[in-house]
């Protein structure tokens, strides 16, 4: 029987010293990673805190500008040229410090306020049209279409005014573009009046009819005021 000779290779398993070295290195890397993560977290928290503190201090040191008496007087005087001066003043006075005595800004603001109310009312009518009785459904759908047209007209007016920032009042281009704005705002008012006329004729008296006429009537006041302020700006310029 031959002797079985087994040769053990010394490097099949790493030396104990090398294993310990790797373990120590891994442990150190893990510690470094944790330290780096903690440092990043701490730095981020400090930055957020500093940003919050800066914004708080800025808010205290630089509060929103308060409107001056002249700013408010300009709004009041301008609104006196509208059909609904009290509604006009109440809706626009809060922006007096931004408007100051600038009729272009005032016209844009008035259209923006009217547009916001028109969009809200159009949404209300759209929801209402989906649950209206067959008798009144057609009238409500027509009203939805009218209000949608009014919204489009006001958007076009606002877009045109925003593109006129560098136009000289009184110049041919100014007069042409302002005539577009006047036409569109007038068309928006006509659309709103067509809506209420159709509802008044087609629907029987009741809560739905009253709600529609009141909401659209509210928009009509704001659109009328905006048109009046647009006309003033078109006639007098900046």
C-alpha positions in Angstrom: 0.0 0.0 0.0 1.5 3.3 -1.1 1.7 6.2 1.3 -0.7 9.0 0.6 1.1 12.3 0.5 -0.8 15.5 1.0 0.8 18.8 0.4 -0.7 21.8 2.2 -0.4 25.1 0.3 0.3 27.9 2.8 -1.7 30.6 0.8 -5.0 28.8 0.3 -6.3 30.7 3.4 -4.9 34.3 3.8 -2.5 34.9 6.6 -4.1 36.0 9.9 -2.2 39.3 9.7 -3.6 40.1 6.3 -7.2 39.2 7.4 -6.9 41.5 10.4 -5.5 44.2 8.1 -8.5 44.0 5.8 -10.9 44.0 8.7 -9.3 47.0 10.1 -9.4 48.8 6.7 -13.1 47.9 6.2 -13.9 49.2 9.7 -12.0 52.4 9.1 -13.8 52.9 5.7 -17.2 52.3 7.5 -16.3 54.8 10.1 -15.2 57.3 7.5 -18.5 56.8 5.6 -20.5 57.4 8.7 -18.5 60.5 9.6 -19.0 61.8 6.0 -22.7 61.1 6.1 -23.1 62.8 9.5 -21.1 65.8 8.3 -23.3 66.1 5.2 -26.5 65.8 7.3 -25.2 68.4 9.8 -24.2 70.8 7.0 -27.5 70.4 5.2 -29.5 71.1 8.4 -27.4 74.2 9.1 -27.9 75.5 5.6 -31.7 75.0 5.9 -31.7 76.7 9.2 -29.7 79.6 7.9 -32.0 80.0 4.9 -35.0 80.0 7.1 -33.4 82.6 9.4 -32.4 84.8 6.4 -36.0 84.7 5.0 -37.4 85.5 8.4 -35.1 88.4 8.9 -35.8 89.6 5.3 -39.5 89.5 5.9 -39.2 91.6 9.1 -36.7 94.1 7.6 -38.4 94.3 4.2 -42.1 93.9 4.6 -44.4 94.3 1.5 -44.7 98.0 0.5 -47.7 99.7 1.9 -49.8 101.7 -0.6 -49.5 105.4 -0.3 -52.4 107.9 -0.3 -51.5 108.8 -3.9 -51.6 105.2 -5.0 -55.0 104.7 -3.4 -56.3 108.0 -4.8 -55.2 106.9 -8.3 -57.3 103.7 -7.9 -60.3 105.6 -6.6 -60.2 108.3 -9.3 -59.7 105.7 -12.0 -62.6 103.6 -10.7 -64.9 106.6 -10.7 -65.0 106.3 -14.5 -66.5 102.8 -14.3 -70.2 101.8 -14.0 -69.5 100.0 -10.7 -66.9 102.2 -8.9 -67.2 100.6 -5.5 -66.8 97.1 -6.9 -63.8 98.4 -8.9 -62.1 100.1 -5.9 -62.7 97.2 -3.6 -61.2 94.6 -6.0 -58.2 96.7 -7.0 -57.2 98.7 -4.0 -55.2 95.8 -2.5 -52.8 96.1 -5.4 -52.4 99.9 -5.3 -48.7 99.7 -4.3 -47.9 97.6 -7.4 -50.0 99.8 -9.7 -49.0 103.1 -8.3 -50.2 105.7 -10.9 -49.7 103.5 -14.0 -52.8 103.2 -16.1 -51.3 100.3 -18.1 -50.7 98.3 -15.0 -54.2 99.1 -13.8 -55.8 98.0 -17.0 -53.9 94.7 -16.9 -54.8 94.1 -13.3 -58.5 94.8 -13.9 -58.6 92.4 -16.9 -56.7 89.8 -14.7 -59.3 90.1 -11.9 -62.2 89.8 -14.4 -60.5 86.8 -16.1 -60.1 85.0 -12.8 -63.8 85.3 -12.0 -64.9 84.4 -15.5 -62.8 81.2 -15.4 -64.3 80.3 -12.0 -67.8 80.9 -13.3 -67.2 78.9 -16.5 -66.1 76.0 -14.4 -69.2 76.2 -12.3 -71.4 76.3 -15.4 -69.6 73.4 -17.0 -70.3 71.2 -13.9 -73.9 72.4 -13.8 -74.5 71.6 -17.4 -73.8 67.9 -16.8 -76.6 67.6 -14.3 -79.2 70.0 -15.7 -82.7 68.9 -16.8 -83.2 68.4 -20.5 -85.4 71.5 -20.7 -82.7 73.8 -19.5 -79.7 71.8 -20.6 -79.4 73.5 -24.0 -79.5 77.0 -22.4 -76.8 76.1 -19.9 -74.6 74.6 -22.6 -74.9 77.8 -24.6 -74.0 79.7 -21.5 -70.9 77.6 -21.0 -69.9 78.3 -24.6 -70.5 82.0 -24.1 -68.4 82.1 -21.0 -65.6 80.1 -22.7 -65.5 82.6 -25.5 -65.4 85.5 -22.9 -62.4 83.8 -21.2 -60.6 83.5 -24.5 -61.3 87.2 -25.3 -59.9 88.3 -22.0 -56.8 86.1 -22.4 -56.2 87.7 -25.7 -56.6 91.2 -24.3 -54.2 90.5 -21.4 -51.6 88.9 -23.8 -51.8 92.0 -26.1 -51.3 94.4 -23.2 -48.3 92.4 -21.9 -46.7 92.7 -25.3 -47.1 96.5 -25.4 -44.7 97.3 -22.6 -42.4 99.2 -24.9 -45.0 100.9 -27.1 -45.1 104.6 -27.0 -48.6 105.9 -26.1 -50.3 107.8 -29.0 -48.2 106.1 -31.7 -50.0 104.3 -34.5 -48.9 100.9 -33.2 -50.2 101.7 -29.7 -53.6 102.8 -31.0 -53.9 99.8 -33.2 -53.1 97.3 -30.4 -55.3 99.1 -27.9 -58.2 99.0 -30.4 -57.7 95.2 -30.4 -57.9 95.1 -26.6 -61.0 97.2 -26.6 -62.7 95.0 -29.2 -61.9 91.8 -27.4 -63.0 93.1 -24.0 -66.2 94.5 -25.5 -66.8 91.1 -27.1 -66.2 89.4 -23.8 -68.9 91.5 -22.2 -71.3 90.7 -25.1 -70.7 87.0 -24.5 -71.6 87.3 -20.9 -74.7 89.3 -21.6 -75.7 86.7 -24.2 -75.4 84.0 -21.6 -77.7 85.7 -19.1 -80.2 86.6 -21.8 -80.4 83.0 -22.9 -80.8 81.7 -19.3 -83.5 84.3 -18.6 -85.5 83.4 -21.6 -85.1 79.6 -21.5 -85.2 78.7 -17.9 -88.0 78.8 -15.4 -87.5 80.8 -12.2 -85.8 78.8 -9.5 -82.5 78.4 -7.6 -80.5 77.2 -10.6 -81.6 80.2 -12.8 -80.9 82.6 -9.9 -77.5 81.1 -9.2 -76.4 81.3 -12.9 -77.6 84.9 -13.3 -76.0 86.0 -10.1 -72.6 84.5 -10.9 -72.5 85.6 -14.5 -73.9 89.0 -13.5 -71.0 89.3 -11.0 -68.5 88.6 -13.9 -70.2 91.2 -16.1 -69.6 93.9 -13.5 -65.9 93.2 -13.4 -65.6 92.9 -17.2 -67.5 96.2 -17.6 -65.1 97.9 -15.2 -62.1 96.4 -16.9 -63.3 97.7 -20.3 -63.8 101.2 -18.9 -60.2 101.2 -17.5 -58.9 99.9 -20.9 -60.8 102.7 -22.6 -59.3 105.3 -20.3 -55.8 104.0 -21.0 -56.4 103.9 -24.7 -57.7 107.5 -24.7 -55.1 109.0 -22.4 -52.1 106.7 -22.7 -49.5 106.4 -19.9 
